[in-house]
């Protein structure tokens, strides 16, 4: 794609980054076939190719409008288009740049600014857990749009106490400890059964993805630096050999720390090291070793929902299904497994109508295999899907944890 960036962007780092991405695009349109919002709305401007053109126009000097902002807001950042693209266009990076530029030029209505501020600051705050407890207690009085996000959590159970020679760090996350505390505990128990000790040093928090996707780039970078500081003593001492991130949405973010902080003279080297150590649990767990210690599956017939951040962001599609089958599960893969469920971080709050349409579509396909439960790998997807069905939805490591305990 030929580009002519305006002087304002031509010599800036983000302009040069965007131009390199834009020039890889051959506007073939393959991406539209795998874009969830294009599938729902049928509007070229609500597909990757249309959004790329809008970002290109803004970077070439055109004034963005409220309509431009709306089309970029509707993007889930699922990155299904990246998996499809034959030219390797890094769309996720480009749309982040486009959103940041448009955010500084198009004022939002007061109510929208307030919602976005509450999500950006509230979800990563220490006050989130007590606020969630109050919300759960008053669930019946909450707006219908929030009630399905206030389901009671599963009991976390005991944290393993054994020590092992092999140790890893684990990101606890910002919302997961309050919304679904069993996921982290189950992860620690599964790894403990395989001879790996999980450490959670104080000081780490939100991975930065919430602020990143709400166009607060500097806030996201501050989150990254804080996590690096919390993890660095264990990394520098050689005490750990990996950083486990069991929420795939956080995992794709942590794996990108090196690129995001490449221009930071203080943190660039450490960020690259952290990114290199980041692992989804499926990258650490050997299927044969796990199968040898499984006692009894809770239920054999399960459906697998692959989060976009796992299959498109981290390119780890297919691996969890193989592991689950290796331990004896009967795993069904739904039609349109490449399409987003509609969770997408804060998207399910900010774009509720589209989010619910995608959830209904996803649940319909998942139910077609008549599973006894649905498994996934990202807390956002799990909570979002559970809000639309009575069928149990859980992290695949919770399922494995149950199988280990028999």
Beta strands, then each sheet from edge to edge (+ up, - down):
strand 1: 166-170
strand 2: 196-199
strand 3: 243-244
strand 4: 278-279
strand 5: 301-304
strand 6: 330-333
strand 7: 373-376
strand 8: 392-395
sheet 1: 2+ 1+ 3+ 4+
sheet 2: 6+ 5+ 7+ 8+
end
